Amino acid sequence: MQKYNWNYPTTMWVGENRINDIALACKNLNILKPLFVTDKGLGESEIVKKTISILKNEKINVELFSDVVGNPTGTNVNQGVECFRKNSCDGVIAFGGGSGLDVGKAIAFMSGQTLPIWDFEDVGDNWTKANSDKIAPIIAVPTTAGTGSETGRASVILNEETGVKNIIFHPKFLPSIVILDPVLTLGLPGKITAATGMDALAHNLEAFCAPGYHPMADGIALEGMKLINKWLIEAVNNGSNLEARMNMLTAASMGSTAFQKGLGAIHSLSHPVNALNNIHHGLSNAIFMPYVLTFNKDVIEDKIIKVCDYLELKDRTFDGFISWVLDLRKKLNMPHKLSEVIDEKDLKLDRLSKMALEDPSTGGNPKKLTESDMKLMYQHSMSGTLF
């Protein structure tokens, strides 16, 4: 497989076995003692042990922090910052899926701050409160193809006191070097490959449908969706296909790059159920996708037809696109209804609807939303009724 060095939106080293360049990445950023941040499962894996061995063989004195859960919390970040400071670390290697990447980025950010992390929620100009000079350099290494957090300028962190997932933003959350190595994703189970792939699709799709003028984001989003259409099912059914894995990694990074334009109600509905019901983010995005699309139909139909044309779908109509989404989910063995993963008695509908409306992603939805709109979409997703 050919190796590439890209420089958009940051320095990206792309290709098979590029993880072997991890020590070089540290040296390029003058990182002598990185904190290696990943989740608990990966912390004991062979790929992490091998990566740490590469670093130590190059005299990089690395410390491991793996107290990260699937829907990462403020406690995870605070404990990581304590570990960073205790060991006098000078940079972060964020390694893994969205949780490991988000926590790693947040630790690098918070390592030099005195205010609580919640003071930097992505509201107004909160990011300007940060001491930019004290943010540690970040190397990001994704092992799933979904969140695209490696090319994002924010982390999604659960505030345990409020039960709300907060988006913490700063321009320097964007890692300085990203390593996209498909070999690291080979062991990913089909179920997780499917869920993370649908997350990447949601990012590209919502970015394209978001209102506003951003042709660069639109172009990236369209091509990201085309890659997903071509390679997601292959990556799920044949997980050893490096070309499929590489293209899905790329599509995930593209989605995060594109959604600087905005997201929408797919994410607004997802974040509360991720926080309160501990549902995988990619899975919830996949479930909500057709319900949000049909709700927004009257303002996004022309854009969806453009997507159909670019993907060269057989039925290039809005309904044809919905059928494509439903068929894709079916082929990936994903649920059609929220009620298939959450018992109705565990669904706090009024609270979820309020949280969804207040979610930062709501502002990017093509159609202005109310709390009753959110409640209606939740109800439809429970019953399986499309609008």
Secondary structure, DSSP 8 states (H G I E B T S, - for coil): ---EEEESSSEEEESTTGGGGHHHHHHHTT-SSEEEE--HHHHTSHHHHHHHHHHHHTT---EEE----SS-BHHHHHHHHHHHHHTT--EEEEEESHHHHHHHHHHHHHTT--S-GGGGBSSTTGGGGS-GGG---EEEEESSSSS-GGG-SEEEEEETTTTEEEEEE-GGGS-SEEEE-GGGGTT--HHHHHHHHHHHHHHHHHHHHSSS--HHHHHHHHHHHHHHHHHHHHHHH-TT-HHHHHHHHHHHHHHHHHTTS---HHHHHHHHHHHHH---HHHHHHHHHHHHHHHTHHHHHHHHHHHHHHHT-SS-SHHHHHHHHHHHHHHTT--SSGGGTS-GGG--HHHHHHHHHHSGGGGG-SS---HHHHHHHHHHHHHT---
